[in-house]
Structure formats: C-alpha cells, structure tokens
Amino acid sequence: MRKEKTAQAGKGNIVAIVAMFFLFAMISFVTNLAAPIGTIWKNNYAWSGMLGNMMNFMAYLFMGIPAGNLLVKIGYKKTALSAMVVGIIGLLLQWLSSVVGAETAVFSVSNQAVTLNFLIYLLGAFICGFCVCMLNTVVNPMLNLLGGGGNRGNQLIQSGGALNSLAGTLTPLFVGMLIGQVTADTNMGNVAPLLWIAMGVFVFAFIVISFVAMPEPHLNKGNVKKEKSKYSPWNFRHTVLGVIGIFFYVGIEVGIPGVLIFYLSDSAASGIEVNATAVAGGVAAIYWLLMLVGRLVSSVISGKVSSRTQLIVVSVAAIFLVCLAIFLPSDIRVDMPAYSAADGFTTAQVPAKAMFLVLCGLCTSVMWGGIFNLAVEGLGKYTAQASGIFMMMVFGGGVMPFIQNFIADSVGYMASYWLVVAMLAYLLFYALVGSKNVNKNIPVDDVTPDPRDL
C-alpha cells in the first residue's frame, strides 16, 4: 500500500514538474516581448525605448509580496490559473494599442504629444508584469520544493530555466522578423500576430494546468491560526544580500540584450544598413539561446557542482566579456546569424563587441537559480515569504535597464555597460562572501511535508 502511494506521488510530482517547466517558458515569452517592441515606440518617442520594459517589471514592485501571500491563501495552482487570466488581459490591451487612440493626444512631453495608444500599451505591459510576477512566485519555490532543496532543487530550476531561455530565444527573433526595418509606418499592428499567438498559448496553458495536480505545502486549509514570529526573511543576512543580488541580476539579464538591440538597430552606430532591427532581433535571440545552453549544462552538473561555485565562475567570466565589448573598436566586425525578410535566415556582419555581449548569455543563464538557491538555503518555514520578496525585487529588470538606456542615450551605448560591470561585481561579492548563512541561530522549524510523501 505504501509502495503504491509512493509510486502515485512520484507520477504526480513528474506531472507537476513538467507543468512548472511549461510556466517557466511562458514567463520568458511574455517578458521578452517588451524590449524588441520598444524599437517601435522609440521611433515615435526617443525616450521610450525601455519604458514598456520598465512598466512590465514595475508590476513586481507592487505584486511581489502579495503574490507570495496568494500561495498561502489560494495555493500554487489557483495562483497560476489567476496569472493566466491576467496575462490574457495584458496581451489584449497591448493588441488594442494597435487599433485605437493613435491620433488622440493625451498630454505632451518636451512639446511632443503622447497619444492614447501608447498609454494603452504601457497599461498592457504593466498588467502582463502582474502575470509573470505571479507565475515566477509559483515556479521557483515549487521546483525547489519538488527537488527537495539543495543542489537537486537548483538542478530543477536550471532545467526549467532552459525552456525559459528557449522561449526567450524565439521572442525577439519573431518580433524582429515581423518588424524587419523600423520605418515611419511601423506600429504595433506589425506584431499583432505574435500577441494573438501569446493569448492562445495562455488559453492552452490554462486548460492544461487546470487538470494538473500540484502539492500545496504552504496552503492554509480551514481555520488555521496564523503563527506570529519575531523573525522573518529580513533577519537573514544572506537572504537580504541575495535579494539585492536578484535586483541586480535581472537588470543584467535584461539590460545586456535590451541595449544591444537598440545599438544594432541604430544604423549610424552599428553600421548595419539593411534590416537593422531584424538583424538585431536575430543576434539578441542568440543571447537567449546561449542561456538555454548554459541552463542545460547547469542542470547536468548542478548535482555535483555547488551553486556558489557556479556563480563565482560565471560572474568573473561575464565581467571579462563585457569589458572586452566595451574596449573593442567598433570597426572590428564578425559574421553572426541573423534574419532577413528577403533571404530568410542568413548571416550579417555586426561589430565584434556584439558577439562578446551575446556570449554573456552563457553566464547569466545560471545566475538566477544560483542566487535564489543560495539565498533561501536554511530558511525553512520562511521560504514562501522570501519568494514573494524576491519577486518584488525583480523590479530591478525594469529600473536598471532603464537607467542603462538613459546612460546609453547620454554618453553612448557601450559606456552604459559599465553599469552592468558594477552589478556583476556585486554578484561576485555575493558568491564569495555574502551568500554564507551567518544566522543559523534563528529557529526555522519547517513543518512543510516532503513533496515525495504528498
């Protein structure tokens, strides 16, 4: 009887893991629409390139902790289903920005009229941010839980992250293919097919997740008296420093390819004369593809190589690659895979510095799982609460790239990458020193059942 129950639980866990992997892909698909779509709005408003991306990530600031609380109130499954509905609404609003309000001026910025359709798009991006925040809050602790924590938990997070990277690879590529070259006539209608596909995927995901059984270790069932504790995740130094690390990491992950897209799309800066935006989307897609490769490798070695060791190695490597890109002359060029509306998939000559920035995808691929795994190690019953805090700090993916884009507009694209170097230096510090749990005296009695017994 016990063996039969264990076998059923094992099968249930496998289905739950596959479901979490699927949600991990959806997170990247929705999130990575913002930066390449920014090339459309930047053509109308020079200051708006990363504004949609910032609105997307700003949602984390408001939804991070509430999303963590939802896990306790309604559970992982209902939180995920709610996120699907929110995502459909956000994508629908982004599509509506292509058909309404294009001629309606609402206010002006520096004597430039801001139209209603742009505000509708920003609202849609903000609502999509709520969706991916909720999904992130579900996916990361669930995979860590299903893996039993430690290296195995990190291994599952990295495996799911591989699908996340695959979706991230396809998104800018598809957007670039649909846009081609940004002109005065380019608008959100050009990417409308992709928005409808995304909505369809969410509907499909909703149906699939509805039939998936998930363990609910943090769900309060019935009238459970809420325990009061004088401690919280904020009392753990390694967790607090990890929260800062997540803030910087997401800024690094989004900022490297985001500003790279603007750089390559700018023909005057990159020297790409034909289909610059399509080429930029193809090159940026390689960054996300390398993140896929990196996460696949990490998923294999994470059972033997610690999260700390991986984070140290990739932080050093990323600092080296970004510095190479900054100092390398723009006239040194290499052939990289790209997309042309006329020739389909082909190669294009781009500045060699783009190649080194793209290679950073191998490094950033393992950072999220490593930081998260190190930061929640030893938290016990405070893990779910910490997950909400981490989701709030993903807001860094909006703030830091926005600051980087401002620096790029002010002093140059490559100069803006010094901000990335500084953030990478912090992650190296965290891996070397900050990730050590110095608060082991705090009681963390975890009544969470082993997922293998659920």
C-alpha positions in Angstrom: 0.0 0.0 0.0 2.8 2.3 0.9 4.7 1.5 -2.3 1.6 2.2 -4.4 1.1 5.5 -2.7 4.7 6.4 -3.3 4.5 5.5 -7.0 1.4 7.6 -7.4 3.1 10.5 -5.7 6.1 10.1 -7.9 4.0 10.3 -11.0 2.1 13.3 -9.7 5.4 15.1 -9.0 6.6 14.4 -12.5 3.5 15.9 -14.0 3.8 18.9 -11.6 7.5 19.4 -12.7 6.5 19.4 -16.4 3.8 21.9 -15.7 6.2 24.2 -13.9 8.6 23.9 -16.8 5.8 25.0 -19.1 5.1 28.0 -17.0 8.8 28.9 -16.9 8.7 29.2 -20.7 5.6 31.4 -20.6 7.3 33.8 -18.2 10.1 34.5 -20.7 7.8 34.6 -23.7 5.7 37.4 -22.2 8.6 39.3 -20.6 10.8 39.3 -23.7 8.2 41.0 -25.8 8.9 44.4 -24.2 12.5 45.2 -25.3 12.2 44.4 -29.0 8.7 46.0 -29.2 10.4 49.0 -27.6 12.1 49.7 -31.0 8.6 50.5 -32.4 7.8 53.1 -29.7 11.4 54.5 -29.7 10.8 55.5 -33.3 7.9 57.8 -32.1 9.3 58.7 -28.6 13.1 58.7 -28.3 12.9 58.4 -24.6 10.5 55.4 -24.6 12.8 52.5 -25.6 12.9 50.8 -22.3 9.7 52.3 -20.8 7.5 49.4 -21.7 10.1 47.0 -20.2 10.1 49.1 -17.0 6.3 49.1 -16.8 6.4 45.3 -17.1 8.9 44.9 -14.3 7.4 47.7 -12.2 4.5 45.3 -11.5 6.8 43.2 -9.5 7.3 46.0 -7.0 3.5 46.0 -6.3 2.8 42.3 -6.8 5.8 40.6 -5.4 4.8 40.2 -1.7 1.0 39.9 -2.5 1.9 37.1 -4.9 3.7 35.3 -2.2 0.7 35.7 0.1 -1.5 34.2 -2.6 0.4 30.9 -2.3 -0.7 30.7 1.3 -4.3 31.8 0.7 -5.3 30.0 -2.6 -2.3 27.8 -3.3 0.1 27.3 -6.2 -2.4 26.0 -8.7 -5.0 28.7 -8.3 -2.3 31.4 -8.3 -1.0 30.0 -11.6 -4.5 29.9 -13.1 -5.2 33.5 -12.0 -1.9 34.6 -13.6 -3.1 33.1 -16.9 -6.2 35.3 -16.9 -4.2 38.4 -16.0 -1.8 37.6 -18.8 -4.6 37.4 -21.4 -5.9 40.8 -20.3 -2.5 42.4 -20.5 -1.8 41.0 -24.0 -5.2 42.0 -25.2 -4.6 45.6 -24.1 -1.2 45.6 -26.0 -3.0 44.5 -29.1 -5.7 47.2 -28.6 -2.9 49.8 -28.7 -2.5 48.9 -32.4 -6.1 49.7 -33.3 -7.3 52.6 -31.1 -6.2 56.0 -30.0 -3.3 56.5 -32.4 -4.5 60.1 -33.2 -5.6 61.1 -29.7 -3.1 63.3 -27.9 -3.4 63.0 -24.1 -0.5 65.1 -22.9 2.9 66.3 -24.1 6.5 65.6 -23.0 9.0 68.2 -24.2 6.5 69.6 -26.6 5.9 66.1 -28.0 2.4 64.8 -28.0 1.9 61.4 -26.2 -1.0 59.6 -27.8 -3.6 57.3 -26.2 -2.4 54.2 -27.9 1.0 54.4 -26.2 -0.6 54.7 -22.8 -2.8 51.7 -23.5 0.3 49.7 -24.5 2.0 50.7 -21.2 -1.0 49.6 -19.2 -1.0 46.3 -21.1 2.8 45.9 -20.3 2.1 46.7 -16.7 -0.7 44.1 -16.4 1.5 41.5 -18.1 4.0 42.2 -15.4 1.5 41.2 -12.8 1.1 37.9 -14.7 4.7 37.0 -14.9 5.3 38.0 -11.3 2.6 35.6 -10.1 4.0 32.8 -12.3 7.5 33.4 -11.1 6.3 33.2 -7.5 4.8 29.8 -8.2 7.5 28.3 -10.3 10.7 28.9 -8.4 9.7 27.7 -4.9 7.7 24.8 -6.4 10.6 23.5 -8.4 12.9 23.9 -5.4 10.4 22.0 -3.3 9.9 19.2 -5.8 13.6 18.8 -6.0 14.0 18.6 -2.2 16.1 21.8 -2.0 19.8 22.0 -2.1 21.7 21.1 -5.4 18.8 19.0 -6.6 16.4 21.9 -6.2 18.7 24.1 -8.1 19.0 21.4 -10.8 15.3 21.5 -11.4 15.3 25.3 -11.5 18.0 25.3 -14.1 16.2 22.6 -16.2 13.0 24.7 -16.2 15.2 27.7 -17.0 16.3 26.0 -20.2 12.8 26.2 -21.5 12.6 29.7 -20.3 15.6 30.5 -22.4 14.2 28.8 -25.4 11.1 31.0 -25.3 13.4 34.0 -24.7 15.3 33.0 -27.9 12.2 32.8 -30.1 10.5 36.0 -28.9 13.0 38.7 -30.1 13.6 36.7 -33.2 9.9 36.6 -34.1 9.5 40.3 -33.2 12.4 41.2 -35.4 11.1 39.1 -38.3 7.7 40.8 -38.1 9.2 44.3 -37.9 12.0 44.0 -40.4 13.2 47.6 -40.6 11.7 50.3 -38.4 10.1 53.0 -40.6 7.7 55.9 -40.0 4.9 53.5 -40.7 5.9 50.8 -38.3 3.4 50.3 -35.4 2.1 47.7 -33.0 0.0 46.2 -35.8 3.2 44.7 -37.2 3.5 42.4 -34.1 -0.2 41.8 -33.6 0.0 38.1 -34.9 2.5 37.4 -32.1 0.3 38.9 -29.5 -2.6 36.7 -30.6 -0.4 33.6 -30.5 0.6 34.5 -27.0 -3.0 34.8 -25.9 -3.8 31.5 -27.5 -0.8 29.9 -25.6 -2.2 31.3 -22.3 -5.6 29.8 -23.0 -4.0 26.4 -23.8 -1.8 26.7 -20.6 -4.9 27.5 -18.5 -6.6 24.3 -19.7 -3.6 22.2 -19.1 -2.8 23.5 -15.6 -6.5 23.1 -14.7 -6.0 19.3 -14.9 -2.6 19.1 -13.2 -2.5 18.1 -9.5 0.0 20.2 -7.6 1.3 19.7 -4.0 0.1 22.6 -1.8 2.5 22.6 1.2 2.0 26.3 2.1 -1.8 26.5 1.6 -3.7 27.3 4.8 -6.6 24.8 4.9 -9.6 25.6 7.2 -9.2 27.9 10.2 -5.5 27.7 10.7 -4.3 30.1 13.4 -1.6 32.3 11.9 1.6 31.9 13.9 3.4 35.1 15.0 7.1 35.1 14.8 9.6 37.8 15.7 11.7 36.7 12.8 11.3 37.0 9.0 13.5 36.5 5.9 14.8 40.0 6.5 16.6 38.7 9.6 18.9 36.5 7.5 21.9 38.4 6.1 22.5 36.0 3.2 18.8 36.4 2.2 18.9 40.2 2.3 22.1 40.3 0.2 20.6 37.8 -2.1 17.5 40.0 -2.6 19.8 42.8 -3.7 21.6 40.3 -5.9 18.3 39.3 -7.6 17.6 43.0 -8.2 20.9 43.5 -10.0 20.8 40.1 -11.7 17.6 40.8 -13.5 18.9 44.2 -14.5 21.9 42.5 -16.0 19.9 39.8 -17.8 17.5 42.2 -19.4 19.9 45.1 -19.9 22.6 43.3 -21.9 20.4 42.2 -24.8 18.0 45.1 -24.5 20.5 47.9 -25.1 22.3 45.6 -27.6 19.0 45.6 -29.7 18.9 49.4 -29.7 22.6 49.6 -30.5 22.4 47.2 -33.5 19.1 48.8 -34.7 20.8 52.2 -34.8 22.4 52.0 -38.3 24.6 55.1 -37.5 26.1 53.3 -34.5 26.3 49.7 -35.7 26.9 50.3 -39.4 24.1 47.8 -40.3 22.4 49.4 -43.2 19.7 46.8 -44.2 17.0 45.3 -42.0 18.9 46.5 -38.9 16.0 45.7 -36.5 15.6 42.2 -37.9 19.4 41.6 -37.6 19.3 43.0 -34.0 16.5 40.6 -33.1 18.3 37.7 -34.6 21.6 38.5 -32.7 19.7 39.1 -29.5 18.0 35.7 -29.9 21.4 34.1 -29.8 21.9 35.5 -26.3 18.8 33.8 -25.1 19.8 30.6 -27.0 23.1 30.6 -25.1 21.1 31.0 -21.9 19.3 27.8 -22.9 22.6 26.0 -23.5 24.0 27.3 -20.2 21.0 26.1 -18.2 21.1 22.7 -19.8 24.7 22.3 -18.9 24.0 23.6 -15.4 21.1 21.2 -15.0 23.5 18.3 -15.6 26.3 19.5 -13.4 24.3 21.1 -10.5 24.0 17.8 -8.7 27.8 17.8 -8.3 28.9 21.5 -8.7 27.6 23.8 -6.0 25.5 26.9 -6.8 28.2 29.1 -5.1 31.0 27.7 -7.4 28.9 28.2 -10.5 28.0 31.8 -9.5 31.7 32.7 -8.9 32.8 31.3 -12.3 30.1 32.9 -14.4 30.4 36.3 -12.6 34.1 36.5 -13.4 33.6 35.4 -17.0 30.8 37.9 -17.6 32.9 40.8 -16.3 35.7 39.8 -18.7 33.3 39.5 -21.7 31.6 42.9 -21.0 34.9 44.7 -20.6 36.1 43.2 -23.9 32.9 44.5 -25.6 33.4 48.0 -24.1 37.0 48.4 -25.2 36.9 46.6 -28.6 36.8 49.0 -31.6 33.5 49.2 -33.5 35.2 48.7 -36.9 36.2 45.1 -36.0 33.3 43.0 -37.4 32.3 39.4 -37.4 29.6 37.4 -39.2 26.7 36.3 -36.9 23.4 34.5 -37.7 20.6 36.9 -38.5 17.3 37.1 -40.3 16.5 39.0 -43.5 12.9 39.4 -44.9 14.3 38.8 -48.3 16.8 35.9 -47.7 15.3 34.4 -44.5 17.9 33.0 -42.1 21.3 34.2 -43.1 24.4 35.9 -41.7 25.2 39.5 -41.2 28.3 41.5 -40.4 28.0 43.1 -37.0 30.5 44.7 -34.6 32.5 42.0 -32.8 31.6 43.6 -29.5 28.1 42.3 -30.1 29.5 38.8 -30.1 31.0 39.2 -26.7 27.9 40.6 -25.2 25.9 37.7 -26.7 28.3 35.2 -25.1 27.3 36.7 -21.7 24.1 34.6 -22.1 26.2 31.6 -21.1 27.0 33.3 -17.8 23.6 34.9 -16.9 21.9 31.5 -17.6 22.8 30.1 -14.2 22.7 33.2 -12.1 19.0 33.3 -11.2 18.9 29.7 -9.9 22.2 30.1 -8.1 21.3 33.3 -6.3 17.8 32.0 -5.4 19.1 28.7 -4.2 21.8 30.3 -2.0 19.5 32.9 -0.6 16.8 30.6 0.6 19.1 27.9 1.9 18.3 27.3 5.5 15.2 29.5 5.6 12.8 26.6 6.3 9.3 28.0 7.1 10.3 31.4 5.8 10.9 30.2 2.3 7.5 31.1 0.8 7.6 34.6 2.3 11.1 35.1 0.9 9.9 34.1 -2.5 7.5 37.0 -2.5 10.3 39.4 -1.6 12.4 38.0 -4.4 9.6 38.6 -6.9 9.3 42.2 -5.7 13.0 42.8 -6.4 12.7 41.5 -10.0 11.6 45.1 -10.4 15.4 45.6 -11.0 14.8 44.3 -14.5 12.8 47.5 -15.2 14.9 50.0 -13.2 18.4 49.1 -14.1 17.9 48.7 -17.9 16.0 52.0 -17.9 19.0 53.7 -16.2 21.3 51.9 -18.6 19.3 53.1 -21.6 19.4 56.6 -20.2 23.2 56.4 -20.0 23.3 55.0 -23.5 21.3 57.9 -24.8 23.5 60.4 -22.9 27.1 59.1 -23.3 26.9 56.1 -25.7 25.7 52.6 -25.9 29.0 50.9 -24.8 29.6 53.3 -22.0 26.3 52.2 -20.5 27.7 48.7 -20.0 29.9 49.9 -17.1 26.7 49.8 -15.1 26.5 46.1 -16.0 30.1 45.5 -14.9 29.4 47.1 -11.5 26.3 44.9 -11.0 28.3 41.8 -11.9 31.0 42.8 -9.4 28.3 42.8 -6.7 27.2 39.2 -7.7 30.8 38.1 -7.4 31.0 39.6 -3.9 27.8 37.8 -3.0 29.0 34.4 -4.2 32.4 34.8 -2.4 31.2 36.4 0.9 27.6 37.4 1.1 25.9 34.0 0.5 27.2 32.5 3.7 24.4 31.9 6.3 25.6 33.6 9.5 22.2 33.5 11.2 21.9 29.8 11.9 20.8 30.6 15.4 17.4 31.6 14.2 14.8 28.8 14.5 13.4 27.7 11.1 11.4 24.7 12.1 9.8 23.8 8.8 6.6 21.8 9.0 6.4 21.6 5.2 6.0 17.9 4.3 8.4 16.2 1.9 6.9 16.5 -1.6 7.7 12.9 -2.2 5.2 11.9 0.5 2.4 14.1 -0.8 
